[in-house]
């Protein structure tokens, strides 16, 4: 419908699935008990709901329920994993390997650990956003205790060769942490097949509520030690103190369960929509898609239009919900660290927008979005002396 808003920022967050919301509601008032109060029926009802949700999350990633710790989201899970591994294993080694294109939650935590005495190797990426497995293996040292690499990039959708990374980690007896926040609910994630030791996920990226996530910690004969970020209680097997957010956990369980049922079919549909959209937008002169030759998540397109600033472009598109990168970097005037790491010039990095599709996205919405973007690019360029210089061959 004309003038209706079109949401294309599903990497930032997704709407809560109606069934997830419906399942959450009774736990706000009817079944309002504290899940730790197991000596009365209100508490037991809440505890049973937590158990059911934990099963749903574990099943979605092919883990056991004992390996799932509920957190406030992926950022907390990342902090608990990285800081916990450092705290418990730094006497064995002080070296950690990560990548230049990681999410700020990983990069900022690594900076914190550097101040604590850790040595961090930041792997480079090529122009498509891919790491080199040779670079990774060459970076491994005798004192390396952890590899921290995301499953898929939140700005470009580029997927890392996580299974091979996990195999390298096991070969060298190093722990492997993976941030799977953007991948969960979009592509199959199997922690056993991918050789992952610790993994962070978040509900609001897969049609669950905000403020809830999980940390997967593989159970071995010798359990992986991460400890708790919070003091004050013995919840979550003493790994996450604080009263459990029962409604959000219930919603998380329902949402992640529902996304798994049509995961492969939906991924095919969305990828076709994404590819058709890119085909239309790439007919705009001097346009390009970042990571287009790499393996990518099916719903993400990071596309640039030379000599157009993304902030100005999005300002001309009030009907479209888009972004210029990570939602965590909102308001930053700096170019994307991901695109710079891929070797892009600053001006080109400033010209890129991220379009991310979701299950509700329709073909008609994308036809309209493509037309609106084309019109906005043409308008901005018509008023741009730099574009006129380019057309005249002076740039």
C-alpha positions as CSV (number, residue, x, y, z in Angstrom):
1,X,0.0,0.0,0.0
2,X,1.3,3.4,-0.9
3,X,3.0,5.4,1.9
4,X,3.1,2.2,4.1
5,X,6.4,1.8,5.9
6,X,8.6,-1.1,4.7
7,X,10.8,-2.7,7.3
8,X,14.2,-3.9,5.9
9,X,16.3,-4.0,9.1
10,X,15.9,-7.5,10.3
11,X,19.6,-7.8,11.2
12,X,19.0,-5.2,13.8
13,X,15.9,-6.9,15.3
14,X,12.9,-8.9,14.4
15,X,9.2,-8.6,15.4
16,X,8.1,-11.1,18.1
17,X,6.3,-14.1,16.6
18,X,2.6,-13.9,17.5
19,X,2.7,-17.4,19.0
20,X,5.8,-16.5,21.1
21,X,4.0,-13.5,22.4
22,X,0.9,-15.6,23.2
23,X,3.0,-18.1,25.1
24,X,4.7,-15.3,27.1
25,X,1.6,-13.5,28.3
26,X,0.4,-15.9,31.0
27,X,3.8,-15.7,32.7
28,X,3.4,-12.0,33.4
29,X,0.4,-12.4,35.7
30,X,-1.3,-15.8,35.8
31,X,1.9,-17.9,36.2
32,X,4.0,-15.2,37.7
33,X,6.0,-17.3,40.1
34,X,9.8,-17.1,40.6
35,X,11.3,-20.2,38.9
36,X,13.6,-20.7,41.9
37,X,10.7,-21.0,44.3
38,X,10.1,-24.7,43.7
39,X,8.2,-25.4,46.9
40,X,4.9,-24.0,45.6
41,X,2.9,-24.5,42.4
42,X,3.6,-20.9,41.0
43,X,7.3,-21.4,41.2
44,X,7.1,-25.0,39.9
45,X,5.0,-23.8,36.9
46,X,7.7,-21.2,36.1
47,X,10.5,-23.7,36.5
48,X,8.7,-26.2,34.2
49,X,8.4,-23.5,31.6
50,X,12.1,-22.7,31.8
51,X,12.9,-26.4,31.3
52,X,10.7,-26.5,28.3
53,X,12.3,-23.4,26.8
54,X,15.8,-24.7,27.5
55,X,14.9,-27.9,25.7
56,X,13.7,-25.9,22.7
57,X,16.9,-23.8,22.5
58,X,19.1,-26.9,23.0
59,X,17.2,-28.8,20.2
60,X,17.6,-25.9,17.8
61,X,21.4,-26.0,18.0
62,X,21.7,-29.7,18.6
63,X,23.0,-29.3,22.2
64,X,22.0,-30.8,25.5
65,X,19.9,-28.8,28.0
66,X,22.8,-28.9,30.4
67,X,24.9,-26.9,27.9
68,X,22.5,-23.9,27.7
69,X,22.8,-20.9,30.1
70,X,20.2,-18.1,29.7
71,X,21.6,-14.6,29.6
72,X,20.2,-11.1,28.9
73,X,21.4,-11.4,25.3
74,X,24.3,-12.1,23.1
75,X,26.4,-9.3,24.4
76,X,26.3,-10.7,27.9
77,X,27.0,-14.2,26.6
78,X,30.0,-12.9,24.7
79,X,31.4,-11.1,27.7
80,X,30.9,-14.1,29.9
81,X,32.6,-16.4,27.5
82,X,35.6,-14.3,26.6
83,X,36.2,-12.9,30.1
84,X,35.5,-16.3,31.7
85,X,38.0,-18.1,29.5
86,X,40.6,-15.5,30.2
87,X,40.0,-15.7,34.0
88,X,40.2,-19.5,34.1
89,X,42.8,-20.2,31.5
90,X,45.3,-17.3,31.3
91,X,47.7,-19.2,33.5
92,X,48.0,-21.7,30.6
93,X,48.4,-19.0,27.9
94,X,47.7,-15.4,27.2
95,X,47.0,-15.5,23.5
96,X,43.6,-15.1,21.8
97,X,42.8,-15.1,18.1
98,X,39.9,-13.2,16.6
99,X,39.1,-11.2,13.5
100,X,39.0,-7.6,12.4
101,X,35.4,-7.8,11.3
102,X,33.9,-9.2,14.5
103,X,31.0,-7.5,16.2
104,X,31.9,-4.7,18.6
105,X,30.8,-6.9,21.5
106,X,33.7,-9.2,20.7
107,X,36.2,-6.5,19.7
108,X,35.6,-4.3,22.7
109,X,35.8,-7.2,25.1
110,X,39.1,-8.2,23.4
111,X,40.4,-4.6,24.0
112,X,39.4,-5.0,27.7
113,X,41.3,-8.3,27.9
114,X,44.4,-6.7,26.3
115,X,44.3,-4.2,29.2
116,X,44.3,-7.3,31.5
117,X,47.4,-8.7,29.9
118,X,46.1,-10.7,27.0
119,X,47.7,-10.7,23.6
120,X,45.2,-10.6,20.8
121,X,45.8,-11.5,17.1
122,X,43.3,-9.9,14.8
123,X,43.0,-11.9,11.6
124,X,42.6,-9.9,8.4
125,X,40.0,-10.6,5.7
126,X,40.1,-10.3,1.9
127,X,38.0,-8.0,-0.2
128,X,35.0,-10.4,0.1
129,X,35.2,-10.5,3.8
130,X,36.7,-14.0,4.0
131,X,39.4,-15.1,6.4
132,X,42.3,-17.4,5.4
133,X,42.5,-20.7,7.2
134,X,46.3,-20.6,6.6
135,X,46.4,-17.3,8.3
136,X,44.5,-18.7,11.2
137,X,46.7,-21.8,11.6
138,X,49.9,-19.7,11.3
139,X,48.6,-17.4,14.0
140,X,48.2,-20.3,16.5
141,X,51.0,-20.3,19.1
142,X,51.9,-22.5,22.0
143,X,50.2,-20.1,24.4
144,X,47.0,-19.7,22.4
145,X,44.0,-20.5,24.6
146,X,41.0,-19.3,22.5
147,X,39.8,-18.7,19.0
148,X,36.8,-16.3,18.8
149,X,35.2,-16.0,15.4
150,X,31.6,-15.2,14.4
151,X,29.6,-17.6,12.3
152,X,28.3,-14.9,10.0
153,X,29.0,-11.2,9.8
154,X,26.2,-8.9,11.0
155,X,26.9,-6.2,8.3
156,X,27.7,-8.2,5.2
157,X,26.2,-11.6,6.0
158,X,29.5,-13.2,5.0
159,X,29.8,-16.7,6.5
160,X,33.1,-17.9,8.0
161,X,34.3,-21.5,7.5
162,X,33.3,-22.3,11.1
163,X,33.5,-26.1,10.8
164,X,37.1,-25.9,9.5
165,X,37.9,-23.4,12.2
166,X,36.6,-25.8,14.9
167,X,38.6,-28.6,13.4
168,X,41.8,-26.5,13.6
169,X,41.0,-25.6,17.2
170,X,40.5,-29.2,18.2
171,X,43.7,-30.2,16.4
172,X,45.7,-27.7,18.4
173,X,43.7,-28.3,21.7
174,X,42.4,-24.7,21.7
175,X,38.9,-23.6,22.8
176,X,36.6,-22.2,20.0
177,X,34.0,-19.5,20.8
178,X,31.5,-18.5,18.1
179,X,29.1,-15.6,18.0
180,X,26.2,-17.0,16.1
181,X,23.8,-14.1,16.8
182,X,23.0,-13.3,13.1
183,X,22.9,-16.9,11.9
184,X,20.5,-18.3,14.4
185,X,17.0,-18.7,12.8
186,X,18.4,-17.9,9.4
187,X,20.5,-21.0,8.6
188,X,21.0,-24.4,10.4
189,X,23.4,-24.2,13.3
190,X,24.6,-27.5,14.7
191,X,27.2,-27.1,17.4
192,X,28.4,-30.7,17.1
193,X,28.9,-30.6,13.3
194,X,30.6,-27.2,13.6
195,X,33.0,-28.2,16.4
196,X,32.0,-25.2,18.5
197,X,32.9,-25.2,22.2
198,X,31.1,-22.0,23.3
199,X,28.5,-20.0,21.4
200,X,26.4,-16.9,21.9
201,X,22.8,-16.4,20.5
202,X,20.1,-13.8,21.0
203,X,16.3,-14.2,20.9
204,X,15.4,-10.9,19.2
205,X,17.3,-11.9,16.0
206,X,15.0,-14.9,15.5
207,X,11.5,-13.5,16.3
208,X,11.8,-13.7,20.0
209,X,11.7,-10.9,22.6
210,X,14.6,-8.5,23.3
211,X,16.6,-8.8,26.5
212,X,17.1,-12.6,26.4
213,X,19.8,-14.8,24.9
214,X,21.9,-17.8,25.7
215,X,25.4,-19.0,26.1
216,X,26.2,-22.6,24.9
217,X,29.0,-24.2,26.8
218,X,30.1,-27.7,25.6
219,X,30.2,-30.3,28.4
220,X,33.2,-32.5,28.3
221,X,34.8,-35.0,30.7
222,X,36.6,-31.9,31.9
223,X,34.0,-29.1,31.9
224,X,34.9,-25.8,30.3
225,X,35.3,-23.2,33.0
226,X,33.8,-19.7,32.5
227,X,32.4,-18.7,35.9
228,X,29.7,-16.1,36.3
229,X,29.8,-12.4,35.5
230,X,27.3,-11.7,38.2
231,X,27.4,-12.4,42.0
232,X,24.4,-12.9,44.1
233,X,22.7,-16.2,43.4
234,X,23.1,-19.8,42.2
235,X,20.7,-19.7,39.2
236,X,21.7,-21.3,35.9
237,X,23.9,-23.9,37.6
238,X,25.8,-21.1,39.4
239,X,26.8,-19.5,36.1
240,X,24.3,-16.6,35.9
241,X,23.1,-15.1,39.1
242,X,19.7,-13.3,39.2
243,X,16.0,-14.1,38.9
244,X,15.2,-15.7,35.6
245,X,13.2,-13.7,33.1
246,X,10.5,-16.3,32.7
247,X,8.3,-14.6,30.1
248,X,11.2,-13.8,27.9
249,X,12.7,-17.2,28.2
250,X,9.4,-18.8,27.2
251,X,9.1,-16.5,24.2
252,X,12.7,-17.3,23.2
253,X,11.9,-21.0,23.3
254,X,8.8,-20.8,21.2
255,X,10.4,-18.4,18.7
256,X,13.6,-20.5,18.1
257,X,11.5,-23.7,17.9
258,X,9.2,-22.1,15.2
259,X,12.0,-20.8,13.1
260,X,13.5,-24.3,12.8
261,X,10.4,-25.8,11.4
262,X,10.6,-24.0,8.0
263,X,14.2,-22.9,8.2
264,X,15.5,-24.3,4.9
265,X,12.4,-23.5,2.9
266,X,12.3,-19.9,4.2
267,X,16.0,-19.4,3.6
268,X,15.5,-20.4,-0.1
269,X,12.6,-18.0,-0.4
270,X,14.3,-15.1,1.2
271,X,17.6,-15.6,-0.7
272,X,15.7,-15.5,-4.0
273,X,14.0,-12.2,-2.9
274,X,17.4,-10.8,-1.8
275,X,19.1,-11.8,-5.1
276,X,16.2,-10.3,-7.2
277,X,16.5,-7.1,-5.2
278,X,20.3,-6.9,-5.7
279,X,19.8,-7.6,-9.4
280,X,17.5,-4.5,-9.6
281,X,19.8,-2.3,-7.6
282,X,22.9,-3.3,-9.4
283,X,21.5,-1.7,-12.6
284,X,22.0,1.6,-10.9
285,X,25.3,3.0,-12.2
286,X,28.4,2.7,-9.9
287,X,26.7,0.4,-7.5
288,X,28.2,-2.7,-5.8
289,X,27.4,-5.4,-3.3
290,X,29.9,-6.2,-0.6
291,X,30.8,-9.9,-0.2
292,X,28.8,-10.9,-3.2
293,X,31.3,-13.6,-4.2
294,X,31.4,-15.0,-0.7
295,X,29.1,-17.4,1.1
296,X,26.5,-15.2,2.7
297,X,23.5,-15.4,4.9
298,X,20.4,-15.5,2.7
299,X,18.7,-12.4,4.1
300,X,21.5,-9.8,4.0
301,X,22.7,-7.3,1.4
302,X,25.3,-4.7,2.0
303,X,25.1,-2.5,-1.1
304,X,26.9,0.7,-2.0
305,X,26.3,3.6,-4.4
306,X,29.4,5.6,-5.2
307,X,29.3,9.3,-4.6
308,X,26.2,9.0,-2.4
309,X,26.5,9.2,1.4
310,X,24.5,6.5,3.1
311,X,23.2,8.9,5.8
312,X,21.8,11.3,3.2
313,X,20.4,8.4,1.2
314,X,18.5,7.0,4.2
315,X,17.3,10.5,5.0
316,X,15.6,10.6,1.6
317,X,13.9,7.2,2.3
318,X,11.4,7.8,5.2
319,X,9.3,4.9,4.1
320,X,12.2,2.4,4.4
321,X,13.8,1.0,7.6
322,X,17.4,0.5,6.6
323,X,20.8,0.8,8.3
324,X,24.3,1.7,7.4
325,X,25.8,-1.1,9.5
326,X,25.6,-2.5,13.0
327,X,22.7,-1.2,15.1
328,X,25.2,-1.1,18.0
329,X,27.0,1.7,16.1
330,X,24.0,3.9,15.7
331,X,25.0,7.6,15.5
332,X,28.6,7.0,14.8
333,X,30.1,9.2,12.0
334,X,32.9,6.7,11.5
335,X,32.8,4.4,8.4
336,X,32.1,0.7,9.0
337,X,35.1,-1.1,10.5
338,X,34.0,-4.2,8.6
339,X,34.1,-2.5,5.2
340,X,37.4,-0.8,6.0
341,X,38.8,-4.2,7.0
342,X,37.7,-5.5,3.6
343,X,40.0,-2.9,2.0
344,X,37.4,-0.4,1.0
345,X,38.2,3.3,0.7
346,X,36.6,5.5,3.4
347,X,34.3,7.4,0.9
348,X,33.0,4.1,-0.6
349,X,32.4,2.7,2.9
350,X,30.3,5.8,3.7
351,X,28.2,5.1,0.6
352,X,27.0,1.7,1.8
353,X,23.6,0.6,3.3
354,X,22.6,-2.7,4.8
355,X,19.3,-4.2,3.6
356,X,18.1,-7.2,5.6
357,X,15.0,-9.2,4.9
358,X,12.8,-11.2,7.2
359,X,10.1,-13.9,7.0
360,X,7.4,-11.3,6.6
361,X,9.1,-9.5,3.7
362,X,7.2,-9.6,0.4
363,X,8.2,-9.3,-3.2
364,X,6.0,-6.3,-3.7
365,X,7.7,-4.5,-0.7
366,X,11.1,-5.1,-2.4
367,X,9.9,-3.9,-5.8
368,X,8.8,-0.7,-4.1
369,X,12.0,-0.4,-2.1
370,X,14.1,-0.8,-5.2
371,X,12.2,2.0,-7.0
372,X,12.4,4.3,-4.0
373,X,16.2,3.7,-3.6
374,X,16.8,4.3,-7.3
375,X,14.9,7.5,-7.2
376,X,16.7,8.7,-4.1
377,X,20.1,7.9,-5.5
378,X,19.3,9.7,-8.8
379,X,18.1,12.7,-6.9
380,X,21.1,13.0,-4.7
381,X,23.5,12.6,-7.6
382,X,21.7,15.2,-9.7
383,X,22.4,17.7,-6.9
384,X,26.0,16.5,-6.4
385,X,28.9,18.4,-7.9
386,X,31.1,15.4,-7.2
387,X,28.9,13.1,-9.3
388,X,28.8,15.6,-12.1
389,X,32.7,15.7,-12.0
390,X,32.6,11.9,-12.2
391,X,30.3,11.9,-15.2
392,X,32.5,14.4,-16.9
393,X,35.5,12.1,-16.4
394,X,37.3,14.4,-13.9
395,X,37.3,11.8,-11.1
